[in-house]
Amino acid sequence: MLSKISVKELAGFISVLNGARERGPVIYGIGNGGSAATASHFANNIAIGTRSWDKPFRVISLCDNQAVITVIGNDSGYENKFL
């Protein structure tokens, strides 16, 4: 599996993340099902893991509040949950 990962694409992704960290915007993650758990895990690791840095990453997983996601979906429709 690791041999199938493009080092060039991975380096590009890391560059985008580091650029965001330097500029200061929030990085948002999102997923569905198991990918939602992965997005939350990634957001926690990168945000908490860098909180002692001079410029920590600012990361939020849009999947982290299931109560809000489900009430919006139930009351207004799931197509409206991230508006």
N, C-alpha and C positions, 0 to 999 in steps of 0.2 A: 504494500500500500504506500509506504513512504517513497518508493522509487517513482510513483506516479505523480507526486507533488512537484509542481513546477517551482523551482527555486526562484526564478525570475518573478513569477506572479506572487509568491510569498513575500519576497523582498519589496515588491510594489505595495502590497497590503500593509506591511510594516511601515513603509515610508508614509503612506496616507495616515495611519494612526499617529505616528510621531509628529507629522505636520499639524494634525488637529490638536495634539497636546501642546505644541508650541504656540499655536494661535489662540487656544482657549475655548473653542466651541464644545458643546456636548456631543458625544458620540452616542447614537441610539442604536440599540440592537432589537431585533424582533425575530420571532419564530413561531411555529405552529406545532403543537404536540411535543415530541421529544426535542425538536429544534428550539422550542420556547425555553425548555430547561437549559439547553446549551447556551442560549442567549443570556439567560439570567446568570448562569455560572461564569461565563466569560466577563460579563459586566462586573460582577462581584470581584472576580480575581484581578482584573486590570485596575479597577477603581481602588479597592482596598490595598492591593499590592503596591500601589504607587503613592499612597497618601502621605508618605514621609518625604517624597521628592519635592524639590523646589516648585516644579510644575507637574502636579499629579494629573492623571487622565480624569476627565469628567465623562462618565459613562452611565447610561441608564438603559435598562432593558424595559421595553414597552410591554412586556409580558408579565411583569412582576405583581400587578395588583389584579388577581383573578376576580375578586368581588366586583370591582369597578367594570372590568371587561365584560363580565357576564350580565351585570345589571343593565349596562348600555345595550348589549346585544338583545337582552330580553325585552327591554322597554322601547328601544328605538330601532333595533335591527342590527345584526352583526356587521353589516356593511358600513355602519356609522361609528364603530368603536374606536377608530383612530383619527377621527376628524378633529 
